[in-house]
């Protein structure tokens, strides 16, 4: 009797291993592709900044710290795509029908992918709770520490720069001086959009731009035929200024000595501590609860997406595989749109948005179970 049981269990174990291997390989390839696609935007921005003279050391840190922030979204999307592709292929090749004809139930067939999805949810929960918060903090802190270098590198010849609040600055050429914090520029145009100065345009043939050591102040000394239009509000025409004209751009409010942690920078334990603090207002504590619930829901989406992707793959013919993938992506889109909708209600604590946040994952699990029952 034991030999008979072992003989039956052995093919089932081989089938489970075969299904799991296919799922893991497809998931890994999909995850690499999805992560690469989602990182293209950041990679393009960093390449553009490096080409414009930004310091490469902080840019490398910024890019590497941004990759873990992509994973909480790339892993669930990849899990659903992999489940759909694997089971669509197995269904089209008749493998699922052969397994069920041999007495293997649909629950046995999907058991290993579902266990792997549960493992992915645990990994995502750690990434969302700890790693993403730490990387987000490192990301923002790195930018904050190098604000001076970044603002200086913004002055790219041949284009208007709008990254300095209150100003739009154009320089025709920019040459480094002996002082590493000083630059000689030519063909300068400055639009002053500060309150009371709106519309003031200053042009000069040459000038010198200097940054202080702390990177909190940028001094622009213009010379070589400086014209201002209008110098006085209501006076028509440009006014020629003899000598030089100096602009002192205060960046101190952007260049604080230390970057303070915000909600996305806090780990799950820090969020819970703030939620327990009676010094915080009820609305703020509710927003913290919504943030924590959102991280949990995004982590649980791995299980929900696999449970949805399997019946979608089983009911999709190979000739209509593209439409099945489109449906899968549409489900993912609706899932994240529900999260964003509930997140917008974070301050409405009377609606309990922290509990409403679990609606999309519960609905996805319910829909997946219904579809599986129909397939069975």
PyMOL commands that set and color helices and strands:
alter all, ss='L'
color gray80, all
select helices_A, chain A and resi 2-51+56-92+95-101+106-145+147-153+263-265+268-276+282-314+318-343+349-351+353-356+359-375
alter helices_A, ss='H'
color red, helices_A
select strands_A, chain A and resi 160-161+167-170+173-176+182-192+200-211+217-223+226-229+239-241+245-250
alter strands_A, ss='S'
color yellow, strands_A
deselect
rebuild
show_as cartoon
